[in-house]
Amino acid sequence: MVVSSPSPGLGSPSPGLALATLTPGPAGEVFVANTDGGGVYLRRSPHEGDRADVLPEGTHLTVTGVEVEGDGDMWYPVRTDDGTEGFVATKYTAKTAPSATPTNPQAPPN
């Protein structure tokens, strides 16, 4: 009698794998960057017009969840070092702290 085993890679993923795939977690830390020295607005929601505070170039941020889409941009949910939470457009962040002084520190916030 020949007994066959199921083919690997077919069927449902194991419960542990599905849980790991579906559970969002922090993406780590980022820094305000790419603003020509003007900084960026921290938004209350992932939308351009929902402005709260201005975060200067180089501000350290903790990413608190997964990227979301809003107003045609991608946004990180973030927390500042003083505990303020909100959203920052991913295009105004970098994984490493900016090393150079901005060339135009009088630029308006993004």
LOKOLRO-892435 format. One record per atom (N, C-alpha, C): chain; atom name; x, y, z; residue in three letters. Coordinates in steps of 0.1 Angstrom, whole numbers, m for minus. Example, Ala and Ser with C-alpha at 12.3 -4.5 7.8 and 13.67 -1.06 7.14 Angstrom:
% LOKOLRO-892435
{rec 'A','N',{132,m57,78},'ALA'} {rec 'A','CA',{123,m45,78},'ALA'} {rec 'A','C',{132,m33,78},'ALA'} {rec 'A','N',{128,m22,71},'SER'} {rec 'A','CA',{137,m11,71},'SER'} {rec 'A','C',{129,0,79},'SER'} 
***
This chain:
% LOKOLRO-892435
{rec 'A','N',{8,m12,0},'MET'} {rec 'A','CA',{0,0,0},'MET'} {rec 'A','C',{9,12,0},'MET'} {rec 'A','N',{6,22,m9},'VAL'} {rec 'A','CA',{13,35,m10},'VAL'} {rec 'A','C',{5,46,m3},'VAL'} {rec 'A','N',{12,53,6},'VAL'} {rec 'A','CA',{5,64,13},'VAL'} {rec 'A','C',{12,77,8},'VAL'} {rec 'A','N',{4,86,3},'SER'} {rec 'A','CA',{10,99,m2},'SER'} {rec 'A','C',{7,110,8},'SER'} {rec 'A','N',{17,119,9},'SER'} {rec 'A','CA',{15,130,18},'SER'} {rec 'A','C',{11,142,10},'SER'} {rec 'A','N',{5,152,17},'PRO'} {rec 'A','CA',{1,164,10},'PRO'} {rec 'A','C',{13,171,4},'PRO'} {rec 'A','N',{11,178,m7},'SER'} {rec 'A','CA',{22,186,m14},'SER'} {rec 'A','C',{25,198,m5},'SER'} {rec 'A','N',{38,201,m3},'PRO'} {rec 'A','CA',{41,213,4},'PRO'} {rec 'A','C',{38,225,m4},'PRO'} {rec 'A','N',{34,236,3},'GLY'} {rec 'A','CA',{31,248,m4},'GLY'} {rec 'A','C',{17,249,m9},'GLY'} {rec 'A','N',{9,239,m8},'LEU'} {rec 'A','CA',{m5,240,m12},'LEU'} {rec 'A','C',{m14,239,0},'LEU'} {rec 'A','N',{m25,246,m1},'GLY'} {rec 'A','CA',{m34,246,11},'GLY'} {rec 'A','C',{m33,258,19},'GLY'} {rec 'A','N',{m38,258,31},'SER'} {rec 'A','CA',{m39,270,40},'SER'} {rec 'A','C',{m26,271,47},'SER'} {rec 'A','N',{m21,283,50},'PRO'} {rec 'A','CA',{m10,285,59},'PRO'} {rec 'A','C',{m13,280,73},'PRO'} {rec 'A','N',{m3,277,80},'SER'} {rec 'A','CA',{m5,273,94},'SER'} {rec 'A','C',{m11,285,102},'SER'} {rec 'A','N',{m18,283,113},'PRO'} {rec 'A','CA',{m24,293,120},'PRO'} {rec 'A','C',{m14,304,125},'PRO'} {rec 'A','N',{m2,299,130},'GLY'} {rec 'A','CA',{9,308,135},'GLY'} {rec 'A','C',{13,317,124},'GLY'} {rec 'A','N',{15,312,111},'LEU'} {rec 'A','CA',{19,320,100},'LEU'} {rec 'A','C',{9,330,96},'LEU'} {rec 'A','N',{m4,326,96},'ALA'} {rec 'A','CA',{m14,336,93},'ALA'} {rec 'A','C',{m15,347,103},'ALA'} {rec 'A','N',{m14,344,116},'LEU'} {rec 'A','CA',{m14,354,126},'LEU'} {rec 'A','C',{m3,364,124},'LEU'} {rec 'A','N',{9,359,122},'ALA'} {rec 'A','CA',{21,368,120},'ALA'} {rec 'A','C',{19,377,108},'ALA'} {rec 'A','N',{13,371,97},'THR'} {rec 'A','CA',{11,379,85},'THR'} {rec 'A','C',{0,390,87},'THR'} {rec 'A','N',{m10,387,95},'LEU'} {rec 'A','CA',{m21,396,96},'LEU'} {rec 'A','C',{m20,406,108},'LEU'} {rec 'A','N',{m11,404,117},'THR'} {rec 'A','CA',{m10,413,128},'THR'} {rec 'A','C',{0,424,125},'THR'} {rec 'A','N',{m5,436,124},'PRO'} {rec 'A','CA',{4,447,121},'PRO'} {rec 'A','C',{12,451,133},'PRO'} {rec 'A','N',{24,455,131},'GLY'} {rec 'A','CA',{33,459,142},'GLY'} {rec 'A','C',{41,472,138},'GLY'} {rec 'A','N',{47,478,147},'PRO'} {rec 'A','CA',{55,489,144},'PRO'} {rec 'A','C',{66,487,134},'PRO'} {rec 'A','N',{68,496,125},'ALA'} {rec 'A','CA',{78,495,115},'ALA'} {rec 'A','C',{92,500,120},'ALA'} {rec 'A','N',{92,505,133},'GLY'} {rec 'A','CA',{105,509,138},'GLY'} {rec 'A','C',{105,524,140},'GLY'} {rec 'A','N',{117,530,137},'GLU'} {rec 'A','CA',{118,544,138},'GLU'} {rec 'A','C',{122,551,125},'GLU'} {rec 'A','N',{118,563,124},'VAL'} {rec 'A','CA',{121,571,112},'VAL'} {rec 'A','C',{124,586,117},'VAL'} {rec 'A','N',{129,594,108},'PHE'} {rec 'A','CA',{132,608,111},'PHE'} {rec 'A','C',{126,616,100},'PHE'} {rec 'A','N',{122,628,104},'VAL'} {rec 'A','CA',{117,638,94},'VAL'} {rec 'A','C',{128,642,85},'VAL'} {rec 'A','N',{126,641,72},'ALA'} {rec 'A','CA',{136,643,62},'ALA'} {rec 'A','C',{130,648,49},'ALA'} {rec 'A','N',{138,652,40},'ASN'} {rec 'A','CA',{134,656,26},'ASN'} {rec 'A','C',{124,668,26},'ASN'} {rec 'A','N',{126,677,36},'THR'} {rec 'A','CA',{117,689,37},'THR'} {rec 'A','C',{124,702,33},'THR'} {rec 'A','N',{136,702,29},'ASP'} {rec 'A','CA',{144,714,26},'ASP'} {rec 'A','C',{145,723,38},'ASP'} {rec 'A','N',{145,717,50},'GLY'} {rec 'A','CA',{146,725,62},'GLY'} {rec 'A','C',{134,730,68},'GLY'} {rec 'A','N',{123,729,61},'GLY'} {rec 'A','CA',{110,735,66},'GLY'} {rec 'A','C',{102,726,76},'GLY'} {rec 'A','N',{106,714,77},'GLY'} {rec 'A','CA',{99,705,86},'GLY'} {rec 'A','C',{86,699,79},'GLY'} {rec 'A','N',{78,693,87},'VAL'} {rec 'A','CA',{66,687,81},'VAL'} {rec 'A','C',{55,688,92},'VAL'} {rec 'A','N',{43,689,87},'TYR'} {rec 'A','CA',{31,690,96},'TYR'} {rec 'A','C',{28,675,101},'TYR'} {rec 'A','N',{26,674,114},'LEU'} {rec 'A','CA',{21,662,120},'LEU'} {rec 'A','C',{6,663,118},'LEU'} {rec 'A','N',{0,653,111},'ARG'} {rec 'A','CA',{m15,654,109},'ARG'} {rec 'A','C',{m22,646,119},'ARG'} {rec 'A','N',{m35,649,122},'ARG'} {rec 'A','CA',{m43,642,131},'ARG'} {rec 'A','C',{m49,629,125},'ARG'} {rec 'A','N',{m49,629,111},'SER'} {rec 'A','CA',{m54,618,103},'SER'} {rec 'A','C',{m46,618,91},'SER'} {rec 'A','N',{m46,607,83},'PRO'} {rec 'A','CA',{m38,607,71},'PRO'} {rec 'A','C',{m44,615,59},'PRO'} {rec 'A','N',{m45,628,62},'HIS'} {rec 'A','CA',{m51,637,52},'HIS'} {rec 'A','C',{m44,650,52},'HIS'} {rec 'A','N',{m41,656,40},'GLU'} {rec 'A','CA',{m34,669,39},'GLU'} {rec 'A','C',{m39,680,48},'GLU'} {rec 'A','N',{m52,682,48},'GLY'} {rec 'A','CA',{m57,694,55},'GLY'} {rec 'A','C',{m59,692,70},'GLY'} {rec 'A','N',{m56,681,76},'ASP'} {rec 'A','CA',{m58,678,90},'ASP'} {rec 'A','C',{m45,681,98},'ASP'} {rec 'A','N',{m40,693,97},'ARG'} {rec 'A','CA',{m27,696,103},'ARG'} {rec 'A','C',{m28,699,118},'ARG'} {rec 'A','N',{m18,695,125},'ALA'} {rec 'A','CA',{m16,697,139},'ALA'} {rec 'A','C',{m4,705,142},'ALA'} {rec 'A','N',{7,699,146},'ASP'} {rec 'A','CA',{20,705,149},'ASP'} {rec 'A','C',{30,705,137},'ASP'} {rec 'A','N',{40,714,138},'VAL'} {rec 'A','CA',{51,713,128},'VAL'} {rec 'A','C',{62,706,135},'VAL'} {rec 'A','N',{68,696,128},'LEU'} {rec 'A','CA',{79,688,133},'LEU'} {rec 'A','C',{91,692,125},'LEU'} {rec 'A','N',{102,697,131},'PRO'} {rec 'A','CA',{114,701,124},'PRO'} {rec 'A','C',{121,690,117},'PRO'} {rec 'A','N',{129,693,107},'GLU'} {rec 'A','CA',{137,683,100},'GLU'} {rec 'A','C',{146,677,110},'GLU'} {rec 'A','N',{147,663,109},'GLY'} {rec 'A','CA',{155,656,119},'GLY'} {rec 'A','C',{148,650,131},'GLY'} {rec 'A','N',{135,654,133},'THR'} {rec 'A','CA',{128,649,144},'THR'} {rec 'A','C',{127,634,144},'THR'} {rec 'A','N',{130,628,155},'HIS'} {rec 'A','CA',{129,613,157},'HIS'} {rec 'A','C',{114,609,159},'HIS'} {rec 'A','N',{109,599,152},'LEU'} {rec 'A','CA',{96,594,153},'LEU'} {rec 'A','C',{95,579,154},'LEU'} {rec 'A','N',{86,574,162},'THR'} {rec 'A','CA',{84,560,163},'THR'} {rec 'A','C',{72,556,155},'THR'} {rec 'A','N',{73,547,146},'VAL'} {rec 'A','CA',{62,543,138},'VAL'} {rec 'A','C',{54,533,146},'VAL'} {rec 'A','N',{41,536,147},'THR'} {rec 'A','CA',{32,528,156},'THR'} {rec 'A','C',{23,518,149},'THR'} {rec 'A','N',{24,517,136},'GLY'} {rec 'A','CA',{16,507,129},'GLY'} {rec 'A','C',{20,507,114},'GLY'} {rec 'A','N',{11,502,106},'VAL'} {rec 'A','CA',{14,500,92},'VAL'} {rec 'A','C',{10,513,84},'VAL'} {rec 'A','N',{17,514,73},'GLU'} {rec 'A','CA',{14,525,64},'GLU'} {rec 'A','C',{m1,525,59},'GLU'} {rec 'A','N',{m7,537,58},'VAL'} {rec 'A','CA',{m20,538,53},'VAL'} {rec 'A','C',{m20,548,41},'VAL'} {rec 'A','N',{m30,547,33},'GLU'} {rec 'A','CA',{m32,556,21},'GLU'} {rec 'A','C',{m42,567,25},'GLU'} {rec 'A','N',{m39,579,21},'GLY'} {rec 'A','CA',{m49,590,23},'GLY'} {rec 'A','C',{m45,602,14},'GLY'} {rec 'A','N',{m55,607,6},'ASP'} {rec 'A','CA',{m53,618,m3},'ASP'} {rec 'A','C',{m42,615,m13},'ASP'} {rec 'A','N',{m40,603,m17},'GLY'} {rec 'A','CA',{m31,599,m27},'GLY'} {rec 'A','C',{m16,598,m23},'GLY'} {rec 'A','N',{m14,599,m10},'ASP'} {rec 'A','CA',{m1,597,m4},'ASP'} {rec 'A','C',{m1,585,6},'ASP'} {rec 'A','N',{10,580,9},'MET'} {rec 'A','CA',{12,570,20},'MET'} {rec 'A','C',{16,577,33},'MET'} {rec 'A','N',{11,572,44},'TRP'} {rec 'A','CA',{13,579,57},'TRP'} {rec 'A','C',{17,569,67},'TRP'} {rec 'A','N',{26,573,76},'TYR'} {rec 'A','CA',{30,565,88},'TYR'} {rec 'A','C',{22,570,100},'TYR'} {rec 'A','N',{16,561,108},'PRO'} {rec 'A','CA',{11,565,121},'PRO'} {rec 'A','C',{23,566,130},'PRO'} {rec 'A','N',{25,577,136},'VAL'} {rec 'A','CA',{38,579,144},'VAL'} {rec 'A','C',{35,585,158},'VAL'} {rec 'A','N',{45,584,166},'ARG'} {rec 'A','CA',{45,590,180},'ARG'} {rec 'A','C',{58,598,181},'ARG'} {rec 'A','N',{58,610,185},'THR'} {rec 'A','CA',{70,618,188},'THR'} {rec 'A','C',{76,614,201},'THR'} {rec 'A','N',{88,618,204},'ASP'} {rec 'A','CA',{95,614,216},'ASP'} {rec 'A','C',{87,620,229},'ASP'} {rec 'A','N',{79,630,227},'ASP'} {rec 'A','CA',{72,636,238},'ASP'} {rec 'A','C',{58,629,239},'ASP'} {rec 'A','N',{55,619,231},'GLY'} {rec 'A','CA',{42,612,232},'GLY'} {rec 'A','C',{31,617,223},'GLY'} {rec 'A','N',{33,627,215},'THR'} {rec 'A','CA',{23,632,206},'THR'} {rec 'A','C',{21,622,195},'THR'} {rec 'A','N',{9,618,191},'GLU'} {rec 'A','CA',{6,609,181},'GLU'} {rec 'A','C',{m1,615,169},'GLU'} {rec 'A','N',{2,610,157},'GLY'} {rec 'A','CA',{m5,615,145},'GLY'} {rec 'A','C',{1,608,133},'GLY'} {rec 'A','N',{0,615,121},'PHE'} {rec 'A','CA',{4,609,109},'PHE'} {rec 'A','C',{14,618,101},'PHE'} {rec 'A','N',{24,612,95},'VAL'} {rec 'A','CA',{34,619,87},'VAL'} {rec 'A','C',{35,612,73},'VAL'} {rec 'A','N',{34,620,62},'ALA'} {rec 'A','CA',{36,614,49},'ALA'} {rec 'A','C',{50,607,48},'ALA'} {rec 'A','N',{50,595,43},'THR'} {rec 'A','CA',{62,587,43},'THR'} {rec 'A','C',{73,594,34},'THR'} {rec 'A','N',{69,601,24},'LYS'} {rec 'A','CA',{79,608,16},'LYS'} {rec 'A','C',{87,618,23},'LYS'} {rec 'A','N',{83,622,35},'TYR'} {rec 'A','CA',{90,632,43},'TYR'} {rec 'A','C',{97,625,55},'TYR'} {rec 'A','N',{100,612,53},'THR'} {rec 'A','CA',{107,605,64},'THR'} {rec 'A','C',{119,598,58},'THR'} {rec 'A','N',{129,594,67},'ALA'} {rec 'A','CA',{140,586,63},'ALA'} {rec 'A','C',{143,576,74},'ALA'} {rec 'A','N',{149,565,71},'LYS'} {rec 'A','CA',{152,555,81},'LYS'} {rec 'A','C',{164,559,90},'LYS'} {rec 'A','N',{172,568,85},'THR'} {rec 'A','CA',{184,573,93},'THR'} {rec 'A','C',{183,588,95},'THR'} {rec 'A','N',{189,593,105},'ALA'} {rec 'A','CA',{188,607,108},'ALA'} {rec 'A','C',{196,615,98},'ALA'} {rec 'A','N',{190,626,93},'PRO'} {rec 'A','CA',{197,635,84},'PRO'} {rec 'A','C',{211,639,89},'PRO'} {rec 'A','N',{221,638,81},'SER'} {rec 'A','CA',{235,641,86},'SER'} {rec 'A','C',{239,655,83},'SER'} {rec 'A','N',{233,662,73},'ALA'} {rec 'A','CA',{237,675,69},'ALA'} {rec 'A','C',{226,685,74},'ALA'} {rec 'A','N',{231,697,76},'THR'} {rec 'A','CA',{222,708,79},'THR'} {rec 'A','C',{214,712,67},'THR'} {rec 'A','N',{201,714,68},'PRO'} {rec 'A','CA',{193,718,56},'PRO'} {rec 'A','C',{199,730,50},'PRO'} {rec 'A','N',{198,731,36},'THR'} {rec 'A','CA',{203,742,29},'THR'} {rec 'A','C',{194,754,30},'THR'} {rec 'A','N',{181,752,32},'ASN'} {rec 'A','CA',{172,763,33},'ASN'} {rec 'A','C',{163,762,45},'ASN'} {rec 'A','N',{168,765,57},'PRO'} {rec 'A','CA',{160,763,69},'PRO'} {rec 'A','C',{148,772,70},'PRO'} {rec 'A','N',{145,781,61},'GLN'} {rec 'A','CA',{134,790,61},'GLN'} {rec 'A','C',{122,785,52},'GLN'} {rec 'A','N',{124,773,46},'ALA'} {rec 'A','CA',{114,767,38},'ALA'} {rec 'A','C',{101,765,46},'ALA'} {rec 'A','N',{89,766,40},'PRO'} {rec 'A','CA',{77,764,47},'PRO'} {rec 'A','C',{75,749,50},'PRO'} {rec 'A','N',{68,745,60},'PRO'} {rec 'A','CA',{65,731,63},'PRO'} {rec 'A','C',{58,724,52},'PRO'} {rec 'A','N',{60,711,51},'ASN'} {rec 'A','CA',{53,703,41},'ASN'} {rec 'A','C',{41,696,47},'ASN'} 
***
